[in-house]
């Protein structure tokens, strides 16, 4: 469950470029180099491959799972934790202390960790009940 949610976050980043697509300071922030503008001294960007149909379907399914979490605070906790895991690579861990401030400090770090586990467990049970 968690791995699929992490992969969905990474797929979302892959299509959106990982940044806000709208101008912040007029049109200048939207300017991007075309392939003929690159100079030998410039670092070339990694070309982005479009998502396959399978990747789009898996991303949409995982995002749909988040809608099954009834409580907004629980959904926010899952999104924040999964985003940290997606940023960190294969050996990533969630820093529960860093989530205290965005979650409003209503729980301690250990409380957030346990709450996250309960939410993922309930989500797994709910998805399996729908599939079964």
C-alpha positions, 0 to 999 in steps of 0.5 A, a space after each residue: 500500500 505504502 509503496 504504491 502511494 510513494 510511486 504515485 507521488 513520484 509519477 505525479 512529480 514526473 508529469 508536473 516537473 516538480 515545480 509550480 507551472 505558473 508564473 511568479 514574476 511575470 512571463 520570465 519564469 516560464 521561459 525554458 530552453 529549447 533543444 537548440 539553445 543548449 550550450 556545451 557549458 550548460 548542464 542538459 536536463 534529463 529528458 522526461 518520458 511521458 507516462 504509460 497507460 499502466 502508470 497513469 492507471 496505477 497513479 489514478 488508482 492510488 490517488 483514488 485510495 486517498 479519497 477513501 480516508 474520511 478524515 482530512 487530517 488523516 489524509 494530510 498525514 498520509 500525504 505528508 509522510 508519503 511525500 517524505 518517503 518519495 523524496 528520500 529514495 530507497 532507504 527513506 524514512 519518515 521524520 515524524 518530528 518534521 511533521 509535527 508543525 504541519 500537522 498542528 502539534 496535536 500529537 507527539 512524533 510517536 503519536 503521528 507514527 502510530 496514527 499513520 500506521 492505523 490509517 494505512 491499516 484501515 485503508 488497506 482493509 477498506 480497499 480489500 473489502 471493496 475488491 473482495 
